[in-house]
Amino acid sequence: MTHAFDLRALKVFVAVVEHGSFSAAARAQHTAQSAVSQTIAGLERRLDTLLFHRQDRRISLTPEGEVLLDHARRLLAQADATQLAMSELKGLVKGEVRIGIPSMLGSYYLPPLLMGFKSSHPGIRLTVIEAGARRLQGLIAQRQLDLGIIVDDRVSPEMECHPLLTEEMVVCMPREHRFAEFDSIRPEDFFAEPLVLFQDGYFHREFIDHMAERLNMQPDVAFQSNLIPLTKAIVRQGFGITTFLRRVIDEPDLRAVSFSPPTWLTLSLAWQRGGYLSRAERAFIDYAIAHSDAL
């Protein structure tokens, strides 16, 4: 760290960015707004540059602020890792594993793995964060998340991955739909139907968008929802069809049919390449790899 700023000032700066205002950052930091303003002003003075545009009580980052934000997050993550490493040298273990999981996997594939790990390591707290696979990949790359489950088709070189499971993505429709008696469904026929899709950022939606792009077709999106029960209800009522991983379609009034040809996705456990991993995080990685066959 140079003399131009310290970790405390960087923490305040990042808090202002993440909370969107000086007052919100002050509340989150349990300090006075004037103290936050003074810290930012001092940081700008020492760096001899403006970090925020201030207009009508609204703030936004300047280009210089954008550059500092990237470096600040990396420096703070390195500082946290250093503190953790020193603590573990004294025999202290980080008591929490934070893992990001897409909702489809968290509900239908990973509960046995998470509960099994917890049974083996009762002293470690597991915190599960639900988000789209692509969003999780970004959070890991920015060192805002320790571990995550991602689709490893376009993995950053900064990411280290281990495959956990390969599962078929299938077409889901009500039992009364004309596709229900098919052995397989061509993508062209799938896109001729009204669709119920997840929003952008989820591997479910990316799967559809990539398939449509390859075929030069435009999906007819009737509904968008990231809620699996709601999506199933919409499909059940005949308002559209969708795709799910095969295991998700576990109800008698819904039918799962393969694409032609069948399509498979590989889901992997990912973490930051070269980043510090606590003993708890390493224990989770080892456990997940050892028990991935049971998923």
Beta strands, then each sheet from edge to edge (+ up, - down):
strand 1: 52-55
strand 2: 58-61
strand 3: 96-101
strand 4: 125-130
strand 5: 147-151
strand 6: 159-174
strand 7: 184-185
strand 8: 194-197
strand 9: 220-224
strand 10: 242-245
strand 11: 254-272
sheet 1: 1+ 2-
sheet 2: 4+ 3+ 5+ 11- 6+ 10-
sheet 3: 4+ 3+ 5+ 11- 7-
sheet 4: 8+ 9+
end
